[in-house]
């Protein structure tokens, strides 16, 4: 039988994910975040302690799509590298 991996989350990562649960049923997720500019104008940034969540709001589907979660010192580098 093949071994399989199990995913575990740090306390901070679990907290970031739990904060995203508060968007379920939210009438306007834009009230909780800050819109990005330039090439990332369709994306939004949410603060959760020292972490940042980068998301895209898909109005036609009523979905908040999480693109990245990272420490505030790293997430800007990730945005420039992956999503440019």
Buried (B, 14 or more C-beta within 10 A) or exposed (E): EEEEEEEEEEEBBEEBBEBBEEBEEEEEBEEBBEEBEEEBEEBBBBEBEEBBBBBBBEEEEEEBEBBBBBEEEEBEEBBEEEBE
